[in-house]
Amino acid sequence: MAHPKRKISKQRKNKRRTHYKASFVQLSTCSNCGATVKYHTVCPECGYYRGKLAIETKEVL
């Protein structure tokens, strides 16, 4: 197995790894109420996730 001749600095290593990071949050619509929510999170408006009730929310009348 090859051995490195010189140490690769933390800065150089981290620069090499930055090209794949997401630049913005992915959004979708809730299937229950139609509100805009982030992917893989419970809807803050109705409390549903993937068609099932995940958390109980207080309804304001």
C-alpha positions as CSV (number, residue, x, y, z in Angstrom):
1,M,0.0,0.0,0.0
2,A,1.3,3.4,-0.9
3,H,2.3,5.9,1.8
4,P,1.9,9.7,1.5
5,K,5.1,11.6,1.1
6,R,3.6,14.8,2.7
7,K,0.8,15.5,5.1
8,I,-2.4,16.9,3.5
9,S,-3.6,19.8,5.5
10,K,-7.1,20.0,7.0
11,Q,-7.9,23.0,4.7
12,R,-6.9,21.1,1.5
13,K,-8.8,18.0,2.6
14,N,-11.9,20.0,3.4
15,K,-11.7,22.0,0.1
16,R,-11.8,18.7,-1.8
17,R,-14.9,17.6,0.0
18,T,-17.1,20.7,-0.5
19,H,-18.3,20.2,-4.1
20,Y,-21.2,17.9,-3.3
21,K,-22.9,19.8,-0.5
22,A,-26.5,21.0,-1.1
23,S,-27.0,24.7,-1.5
24,F,-30.7,25.0,-0.7
25,V,-33.4,23.1,1.2
26,Q,-35.7,20.8,-0.8
27,L,-39.4,21.7,-0.3
28,S,-42.6,19.8,-1.1
29,T,-46.3,20.1,-0.3
30,C,-48.1,18.3,2.4
31,S,-50.4,15.6,1.1
32,N,-53.0,16.2,3.9
33,C,-53.3,20.0,4.0
34,G,-51.2,21.3,1.1
35,A,-48.8,23.4,3.1
36,T,-45.2,23.8,2.1
37,V,-42.9,21.6,4.2
38,K,-39.2,20.4,4.1
39,Y,-38.7,16.8,2.9
40,H,-38.6,14.1,5.5
41,T,-40.2,16.3,8.2
42,V,-43.6,16.4,9.9
43,C,-46.0,19.1,8.6
44,P,-46.0,21.9,11.2
45,E,-49.6,22.9,10.1
46,C,-51.5,19.6,10.5
47,G,-48.9,17.2,12.1
48,Y,-49.1,14.6,9.4
49,Y,-46.1,12.7,7.9
50,R,-46.6,10.5,4.8
51,G,-50.3,10.3,5.3
52,K,-50.3,9.4,9.0
53,L,-50.8,11.5,12.1
54,A,-47.4,11.9,13.7
55,I,-48.0,14.6,16.3
56,E,-51.1,16.3,17.7
57,T,-51.4,20.0,17.0
58,K,-53.5,22.6,18.6
59,E,-56.2,23.9,16.3
60,V,-56.9,27.6,16.5
61,L,-60.5,28.5,15.8
